[in-house]
Amino acid sequence: MGFDRLNVMQEKMLETAVSGRNVLLLSPTGSGKTVAFLLPLLGDGASDMKALIIVPSRELAQQIGEVAKRLGLRCVLCYGGHDARIECQRIGALDNASRYVIVGTSGRLKDHIERKHLDAARFTHLVLDEYDKSLELGFEEEIRFITTRLSGVRQMLLTSATHAVPIAPWLRFAPYEQLDFTANAKSARNEGEKPRSASQLQVWQVKSPVADKLETLKSLLESLPDAQPVIVFSGYRESSERIAHYLQDEGIGCALYHGGLEQNLRDKAVIRLRTNTVRVMVATDLAARGLDIPEVGHIVHYHLPADVETFTHRNGRTARNGASGAAYLIVGPNEFLPDFIDQKTPFYAIGRNKKTAPTTPQEPSYTLVYIGRGKKEKISKGDIVGFFTKNGGISGEQIGRIDVMEHCAYCAISSEVVADVLAKVNGLKIKGEKTIYKIVSTN
């Protein structure tokens, strides 16, 4: 996975969890909690291990699923918006397996248990990832329904990126050991590294002269010192749409992400940011948890965060796993920094990185291409690279990130050659099947 060692938090979690004790892990966003609670599940390979991981969002489920598979854990995902029939088939295929994890949102998992698609009594381990968020979103009754049916669980692991939360008595979590790495982020990092707040994440204030912050946002984006991806956080769906439309009208390509969009549109927004085919994603706080896009270098708080948890999780989308990043709080004429933010936060001077008049932010050098075949049609990343290099006349260096979904795929191709490539492959078959190849609209 690219690690040469575990960080201090992961080592302590592994040491504590393999003892079989229940553990409450409190550690900052981006410190590696997913690896920390999955590693103990690997065990020694000799005994049965059937883990249920309950999460507050489908995005977090997808992220955990990716990490679990990279660690070699057999994994099934269950969440709303996903084909429940496919989930049932995959759950059924686990009947004779001795070791696996099922990751899901509480609503979908409850539905599978009620319909007897999923036998809750089979699980030996329970993980409640971002337990505080599940309670905040009102999922307590669903989680209670599930957990009271987990008669075979012998160990529970709870995680949160913020402060400790009240643990419901019906969880039967006691006794447990609490590992708290939130007070000093340095303890959750490798020895020799500086605290994240001091080195990896720089926080700035940006003054907006008027209440409508759109022009200030545009000027800020133009002023950023590099072309790293940016997430702009808004407090409301309608506002996020207004911001995205404004930026697009101003010639700044961006993606839109909020809970009112269909799952495939949210997936596409994330893919566009990951593949560097847009530089900016405008999002509500739905994107503040569960999204792991290491390339993100900047977070913009268009609307000031309502509480310290929101502030923490928004900022946690950058400066992940030791990388650096910056967060910008746009403050209107009648606004003040919340009490939980350092009142001495320095001001960011828009234009500090410009030698001339404002220009459009550097646009990504790749264009996202849609391919109408995916995993179900046995299409792999290697198939896509081979197809475009052989038939499109380009080199592998002109192909960026590739994401293969259930029935489609997305491939980033150098913007300089993409039109020529699509003209050459139009009508050609990939793995013997005709399909569609088209540029994904930036609107």
C-alpha positions in Angstrom: 0.0 0.0 0.0 3.1 2.3 -0.1 3.7 2.3 3.7 7.1 1.4 5.0 5.9 1.5 8.6 2.8 2.2 10.7 2.3 5.5 12.5 2.2 5.7 16.3 -1.6 5.6 16.4 -1.9 2.6 14.1 0.7 0.7 16.1 -1.1 1.4 19.4 -4.4 0.4 17.9 -3.0 -2.8 16.6 -1.4 -3.7 19.9 -4.6 -2.9 21.8 -7.1 -4.5 19.4 -5.3 -7.8 18.9 -5.6 -8.4 22.6 -9.4 -8.8 22.0 -10.5 -5.8 24.0 -13.1 -3.4 22.9 -11.5 -0.1 21.7 -12.7 3.5 21.3 -10.3 5.1 18.9 -10.3 9.0 18.7 -7.9 10.3 16.1 -7.8 13.2 13.6 -9.2 12.9 10.1 -6.5 11.8 7.7 -4.4 10.1 10.4 -5.0 6.6 9.0 -7.9 5.3 11.1 -9.2 3.0 8.3 -6.0 1.0 8.2 -5.8 1.1 12.0 -9.1 -0.7 12.5 -8.8 -3.0 9.6 -5.3 -4.3 10.4 -6.4 -6.1 13.6 -9.1 -7.9 11.5 -6.3 -9.6 9.5 -5.5 -11.7 12.6 -3.3 -14.8 12.3 -5.4 -16.3 9.6 -6.1 -19.4 11.7 -9.4 -18.4 13.3 -12.7 -17.3 11.9 -13.2 -13.6 11.4 -16.5 -12.2 10.2 -16.7 -8.4 10.7 -19.6 -6.0 10.2 -18.5 -2.4 9.7 -21.3 0.2 10.1 -20.7 3.7 8.6 -22.8 6.9 8.3 -22.4 7.3 4.5 -22.0 5.4 1.3 -18.9 7.4 0.5 -17.2 6.2 3.6 -18.3 2.6 2.9 -16.7 2.8 -0.6 -13.5 4.2 0.9 -13.2 1.4 3.5 -14.0 -1.2 0.9 -11.1 0.0 -1.3 -8.7 -0.2 1.6 -10.0 -3.6 2.8 -9.5 -5.1 -0.7 -6.0 -3.7 -0.9 -5.2 -5.4 2.5 -6.4 -8.7 1.0 -9.7 -8.8 3.0 -12.7 -10.3 1.2 -15.3 -7.5 1.3 -18.9 -6.8 0.4 -20.4 -3.3 0.3 -24.1 -2.6 1.2 -25.6 0.9 0.9 -28.5 2.8 -0.6 -28.3 3.5 -4.3 -26.5 0.3 -4.8 -28.2 -2.7 -6.5 -29.6 -4.7 -3.5 -29.8 -7.9 -5.7 -26.1 -7.8 -6.4 -25.4 -7.3 -2.7 -27.5 -10.4 -1.9 -25.6 -12.4 -4.4 -22.3 -11.3 -3.0 -23.4 -12.0 0.6 -24.6 -15.4 -0.5 -21.2 -16.2 -2.0 -19.7 -15.8 1.5 -21.5 -18.7 3.0 -18.5 -21.0 3.1 -15.9 -18.3 3.8 -14.3 -18.1 7.2 -12.9 -14.6 6.9 -14.6 -11.5 5.4 -15.9 -8.0 6.1 -19.2 -6.5 5.2 -19.3 -2.7 5.1 -22.5 -0.8 5.0 -24.8 2.0 6.0 -27.2 1.2 8.8 -30.4 1.5 6.8 -29.3 -1.0 4.1 -27.9 -3.4 6.6 -31.1 -3.3 8.7 -33.1 -4.1 5.5 -30.9 -7.1 4.7 -31.3 -8.4 8.2 -35.0 -8.0 8.2 -35.3 -9.7 4.9 -33.1 -12.5 6.2 -30.5 -11.9 3.4 -27.9 -11.4 6.2 -27.5 -13.5 9.3 -26.5 -11.1 12.0 -25.5 -13.9 14.4 -22.6 -14.9 12.2 -20.5 -11.9 12.9 -17.5 -12.1 15.3 -16.4 -8.4 15.1 -18.3 -5.1 15.0 -16.8 -1.8 13.8 -18.7 1.5 14.2 -16.7 3.9 12.1 -17.4 7.6 12.8 -19.9 6.6 15.5 -20.6 10.2 16.5 -21.7 11.1 12.9 -24.1 8.2 12.8 -25.8 9.4 16.0 -25.7 13.0 14.7 -27.6 11.9 11.5 -30.3 10.1 13.5 -29.3 6.5 12.8 -29.4 5.4 16.4 -32.5 3.3 16.1 -31.2 1.5 13.0 -27.9 0.8 14.7 -29.6 -0.4 17.8 -31.7 -2.8 15.8 -28.6 -4.3 14.2 -26.4 -4.5 17.2 -28.9 -6.1 19.4 -29.0 -9.0 16.9 -25.2 -9.5 16.9 -25.2 -12.4 19.4 -21.9 -13.8 18.3 -19.8 -10.6 18.4 -16.7 -11.0 20.7 -15.0 -7.6 20.0 -16.2 -4.1 19.1 -14.2 -1.2 17.7 -15.6 2.4 17.7 -13.9 5.3 15.9 -14.3 9.1 15.8 -12.2 11.9 14.5 -13.4 14.4 17.2 -14.1 14.2 20.9 -15.5 11.3 22.8 -19.2 10.7 22.5 -21.7 9.1 24.9 -21.8 5.4 24.3 -25.3 4.0 24.4 -25.7 1.2 27.1 -27.5 -1.1 24.6 -24.2 -1.4 22.7 -22.8 -3.5 25.6 -19.5 -1.9 24.9 -18.0 -1.9 28.4 -15.4 -2.7 29.4 -13.3 -0.9 26.8 -10.0 0.9 26.3 -10.0 4.5 24.9 -7.1 5.6 22.7 -7.3 9.4 22.3 -5.0 11.0 19.8 -7.1 14.1 19.3 -5.6 16.3 22.0 -2.2 16.3 20.3 -2.2 15.4 16.7 1.6 14.8 16.9 1.0 11.5 18.8 -1.0 10.2 15.8 1.9 10.8 13.4 5.3 9.2 12.9 8.0 10.2 15.4 10.0 13.2 14.2 7.0 14.8 12.5 5.6 18.2 13.6 2.0 18.5 14.7 -0.4 18.7 11.8 -1.8 22.0 12.9 1.6 23.6 12.8 3.1 22.1 9.7 0.8 20.2 7.4 -2.3 22.4 7.5 -2.1 26.1 7.1 -5.3 28.0 8.0 -6.1 31.5 6.5 -8.8 34.1 6.8 -10.0 35.7 3.6 -11.9 39.0 3.9 -14.9 39.5 1.6 -15.8 43.2 1.2 -19.5 42.3 0.5 -21.9 39.7 1.9 -22.1 37.9 -1.5 -18.8 36.1 -1.5 -18.8 34.9 -5.1 -16.3 37.4 -6.5 -14.0 36.9 -3.5 -14.1 33.2 -4.1 -13.2 33.6 -7.7 -10.3 35.9 -6.9 -9.1 33.5 -4.2 -9.1 30.6 -6.7 -7.2 32.7 -9.1 -4.7 33.5 -6.5 -3.9 30.1 -5.2 -0.2 29.3 -5.7 -0.5 25.9 -7.4 -2.9 23.8 -9.5 -3.8 21.3 -6.7 -7.5 20.3 -6.5 -9.8 22.5 -4.4 -12.9 21.6 -2.4 -15.2 24.6 -1.8 -17.6 23.9 1.1 -21.0 25.4 1.3 -23.6 25.0 4.0 -26.6 24.4 1.7 -27.4 22.5 -1.4 -28.9 25.5 -3.1 -25.9 27.6 -2.4 -23.5 24.9 -3.7 -25.4 24.9 -7.0 -25.3 28.7 -7.2 -21.6 28.7 -6.6 -20.9 26.0 -9.1 -23.0 27.7 -11.8 -21.2 31.0 -11.1 -17.8 29.5 -11.4 -18.7 27.7 -14.6 -20.1 30.9 -16.1 -16.7 32.5 -15.2 -14.8 29.9 -17.1 -13.7 27.9 -14.0 -14.5 24.2 -14.6 -15.9 22.6 -11.5 -17.8 19.6 -10.2 -20.9 19.6 -7.9 -21.4 17.3 -4.9 -24.4 17.2 -2.5 -27.0 14.8 -1.2 -29.7 15.9 -3.6 -27.8 14.4 -6.5 -28.0 10.8 -7.7 -25.2 8.6 -6.5 -23.8 8.2 -10.0 -23.5 12.0 -10.3 -21.7 12.2 -7.0 -19.3 9.5 -8.0 -18.7 11.3 -11.3 -17.9 14.5 -9.4 -15.3 12.8 -7.3 -13.8 11.0 -10.3 -13.4 14.3 -12.1 -11.5 15.8 -9.2 -9.4 12.7 -8.7 -8.5 12.5 -12.4 -7.5 16.2 -12.5 -10.1 16.8 -15.2 -11.6 19.6 -13.1 -9.7 21.5 -10.4 -12.6 22.6 -8.2 -15.4 20.6 -6.5 -18.2 22.6 -4.8 -19.8 20.5 -2.0 -22.0 20.5 1.0 -20.8 18.9 4.3 -21.7 15.5 2.9 -18.2 15.5 1.4 -16.6 16.4 4.7 -16.4 12.7 5.8 -15.5 9.6 3.9 -13.9 11.1 0.9 -10.2 10.3 0.5 -8.7 12.3 -2.3 -5.0 12.6 -1.4 -4.3 15.1 -4.2 -6.6 17.8 -2.6 -4.4 20.7 -1.6 -6.9 23.4 -0.7 -10.1 23.6 1.3 -12.3 26.7 1.1 -15.0 27.4 3.7 -17.4 29.5 1.6 -19.8 29.4 4.5 -18.2 29.4 7.9 -18.4 26.0 9.7 -21.2 25.7 12.3 -19.2 23.8 14.8 -15.7 22.4 15.6 -16.6 19.0 14.2 -17.6 20.4 10.8 -14.4 22.5 10.8 -12.3 19.5 11.6 -13.8 17.2 9.0 -13.9 19.7 6.2 -10.2 20.5 6.8 -9.5 16.7 7.0 -10.0 16.4 3.2 -6.5 17.9 2.8 -3.2 17.4 4.5 -3.8 13.7 4.7 -1.3 11.1 5.7 1.5 13.5 6.2 0.9 15.7 3.1 0.6 19.5 3.4 -2.5 21.5 2.6 -4.3 24.8 3.3 -7.7 25.9 4.4 -9.3 29.3 3.7 -12.2 30.9 5.7 -14.1 33.5 3.7 -15.3 36.0 6.2 -18.0 38.5 5.1 -18.4 42.1 6.4 -20.8 41.2 9.1 -19.2 37.9 10.1 -16.7 36.8 12.7 -14.6 33.7 13.2 -16.3 31.2 15.5 -14.9 30.9 19.0 -13.5 27.4 18.2 -11.2 28.9 15.5 -8.0 30.7 16.5 -8.9 34.4 16.5 -5.3 35.2 15.4 -5.6 33.2 12.2 -3.6 35.2 9.7 -5.1 36.9 6.7 -4.5 35.7 3.2 -3.8 38.5 0.8 -5.5 37.7 -2.5 -3.1 38.4 -5.3 -0.1 37.6 -3.3 0.9 35.0 -5.9 0.1 37.1 -9.0 2.5 39.3 -10.9 -0.2 40.6 -13.2 -4.0 41.0 -13.4 -6.2 38.1 -12.3 -6.3 35.2 -14.6 -8.4 32.0 -14.8 -7.0 29.3 -12.5 -4.7 26.9 -14.3 -7.0 24.4 -15.9 -6.4 20.6 -15.7 -4.4 19.1 -18.5 -6.6 16.0 -18.7 -10.1 15.5 -20.1 -12.4 12.8 -18.7 -13.7 10.2 -21.1 -16.7 7.9 -20.5 -16.5 4.3 -21.6 -19.8 2.3 -21.6 -18.4 -0.9 -20.3 -17.2 -1.9 -16.8 -16.4 -4.6 -14.3 -19.5 -6.6 -15.2 -18.3 -6.8 -18.8 -14.9 -7.9 -17.6 -13.2 -4.7 -18.5 -10.0 -3.9 -16.5 -7.7 -0.8 -16.3 -5.2 -2.8 -18.3 -7.7 -3.4 -21.1 -8.4 0.3 -21.3 -4.8 1.3 -21.4 -4.1 -1.2 -24.1 -7.2 -0.2 -26.1 -6.3 3.5 -26.2 -2.6 3.0 -26.8 -3.1 0.5 -29.6 -6.1 2.1 -31.3 -5.8 5.8 -30.3 -2.1 6.1 -31.1 -1.1 7.6 -27.7 1.4 6.6 -25.1 0.7 5.4 -21.6 2.0 8.7 -20.3 -0.9 10.5 -22.0 -3.4 8.5 -20.0 -4.2 9.6 -16.4 -6.2 7.9 -13.7 -8.7 5.2 -14.7 -11.8 4.3 -12.6 -13.7 1.1 -13.5 -17.3 1.0 -12.2 -19.9 -1.8 -12.4 -21.1 -1.1 -15.9 -18.9 1.8 -17.1 -15.5 3.3 -16.8 -13.8 6.7 -16.8 -10.4 7.4 -18.2 -8.4 10.7 -18.1 -6.7 11.4 -21.4 -4.4 14.3 -22.2 -6.6 17.3 -23.4 -4.1 17.9 -26.2 -4.9 14.6 -27.9 -8.3 13.5 -26.6 -10.3 14.7 -29.7 -8.0 12.8 -32.0 -8.1 9.7 -29.9 -11.9 9.6 -29.8 -12.1 10.1 -33.6 -9.8 7.1 -34.0 -11.6 4.7 -31.6 -15.1 5.7 -32.6 -17.0 2.5 -33.5 -14.2 0.1 -32.4 -14.8 -2.8 -30.1 -13.2 -3.2 -26.7 -12.7 -6.8 -25.7 -15.0 -7.8 -28.6 -17.9 -5.5 -27.5 -19.1 -2.3 -29.1 -19.6 0.6 -26.8 -19.7 4.4 -26.3 -16.6 6.6 -25.9 -17.4 10.2 -25.1 -16.1 13.2 -23.3 -17.8 13.8 -19.9 -19.4 17.3 -19.9 -17.9 19.8 -17.6 -21.3 21.2 -16.8 
